Amino acid sequence: MTTAVLDRGVAPVAEAPVVHPHGGPGRTRVTAKALEHVAVNIAAESLGVPVGRVKVELADDRGALALIVTSPMRAIPLARVSATPDALQRAGGSIVERVSAATGAIAARVEQLSGSSVSRVSIRVSGLEIDQEGRVS
């Protein structure tokens, strides 16, 4: 199991006031279930696996969002790595390098789409899905 943690030191964001289309004040609230759904989809895309294989737990980290992602990830066969010297780099690097890159990408994308501050992303790789065609997302 590999865990990569990104501590971004981002200040928490409170509920944001919004301008009501009819002139009245309002608030925008994003439910935990909606945030979880967004995070699952982003993580699945980042790790190259189907959405149904990804689990995301949300936690409050002093007002910011902490994500714990448990998922398999896509990988190329070891035989291809042995046979082709640059196969690993073309596939995006080692498992650790790819998990590290996915950690940052997930945090940035969740922040962008949800407006929530993400303080930490932990990825637990639960297995590998070997890509028989050699293509890794």
C-alpha positions in Angstrom: 0.0 0.0 0.0 1.3 3.4 -0.9 0.2 6.7 0.6 1.1 10.1 -0.7 0.2 13.1 1.3 0.0 16.7 0.0 0.0 19.4 2.6 -0.9 22.5 0.8 -1.2 25.0 3.7 -4.2 26.6 2.1 -6.4 28.8 4.3 -9.9 27.4 4.8 -12.8 28.9 2.9 -16.2 29.6 4.6 -19.5 29.5 2.9 -19.4 32.0 0.1 -22.1 34.7 -0.2 -23.6 34.8 -3.6 -25.7 37.4 -5.5 -29.3 36.2 -5.9 -30.6 36.6 -9.5 -33.5 38.6 -8.1 -31.3 40.9 -6.0 -31.6 39.1 -2.6 -28.6 37.8 -0.7 -28.0 34.0 -0.6 -25.6 31.3 0.2 -24.2 28.4 -1.8 -23.8 25.1 0.0 -22.2 22.0 -1.4 -23.2 18.9 0.4 -20.6 16.3 1.6 -22.2 13.7 -0.8 -21.7 16.1 -3.8 -18.1 16.8 -2.8 -17.5 13.1 -2.5 -19.0 12.5 -6.0 -16.8 15.2 -7.5 -13.7 13.8 -5.7 -14.4 10.2 -6.8 -14.7 11.2 -10.5 -11.5 13.3 -10.4 -9.6 10.5 -8.7 -10.8 7.9 -11.1 -9.7 10.0 -14.0 -6.4 10.7 -12.5 -5.6 7.1 -11.7 -7.1 5.7 -14.9 -9.7 3.4 -13.4 -13.5 3.1 -13.5 -15.4 5.4 -11.1 -17.0 2.3 -9.4 -13.5 1.1 -8.2 -12.7 4.4 -6.3 -13.7 5.2 -2.7 -13.2 8.7 -1.2 -13.6 9.6 2.4 -13.9 13.3 3.3 -12.6 14.8 6.6 -12.6 18.3 8.1 -9.0 19.5 8.6 -9.5 22.7 10.6 -12.0 24.0 8.1 -10.3 22.7 5.0 -11.0 19.5 3.2 -8.9 16.4 3.6 -9.4 13.5 1.1 -8.6 9.9 1.6 -8.7 8.1 -1.7 -8.7 4.3 -1.9 -8.4 2.9 -5.4 -6.5 0.6 -7.7 -4.5 2.3 -10.5 -3.7 1.5 -14.0 -0.2 0.1 -14.8 1.7 -1.4 -17.7 2.9 -5.1 -17.6 6.3 -5.7 -16.0 7.3 -7.6 -19.2 6.9 -4.4 -21.2 9.0 -2.4 -18.7 11.8 -5.0 -19.0 11.6 -5.2 -22.8 11.4 -1.5 -23.6 13.8 0.8 -21.7 11.6 3.9 -21.9 8.3 2.2 -21.3 8.1 3.3 -17.7 8.7 7.0 -18.5 6.2 6.9 -21.4 3.6 5.4 -19.0 4.0 8.4 -16.6 6.8 7.1 -14.3 6.9 4.7 -11.4 3.9 4.0 -9.3 5.2 6.3 -6.6 5.8 9.1 -9.1 2.3 8.7 -10.6 0.6 8.6 -7.2 2.5 11.8 -6.2 1.4 13.5 -9.4 -2.2 12.3 -9.0 -2.2 13.7 -5.4 -1.5 17.2 -6.6 -3.8 16.9 -9.6 -6.7 15.7 -7.4 -6.3 18.4 -4.9 -6.1 21.2 -7.5 -9.1 19.9 -9.5 -11.3 19.4 -6.4 -10.5 23.0 -5.3 -11.2 24.3 -8.8 -14.5 22.5 -9.2 -15.9 22.7 -5.7 -14.5 26.0 -4.4 -13.4 24.2 -1.2 -9.9 24.4 0.2 -8.1 21.1 0.1 -5.4 20.7 2.8 -4.5 17.1 2.3 -4.9 14.2 -0.2 -3.9 10.7 0.8 -4.0 8.0 -1.9 -4.1 4.3 -0.8 -3.4 2.1 -3.8 -5.5 -1.0 -3.3 -4.2 -2.8 -6.4 -3.1 -2.5 -10.0 -5.1 -2.9 -13.1 -2.7 -4.1 -15.8 -3.2 -2.3 -19.1 -2.7 -5.0 -21.7 -2.5 -2.4 -24.5 0.3 -0.6 -22.7 -1.6 2.7 -22.5 -1.6 4.4 -19.1 -3.6 7.5 -18.4 
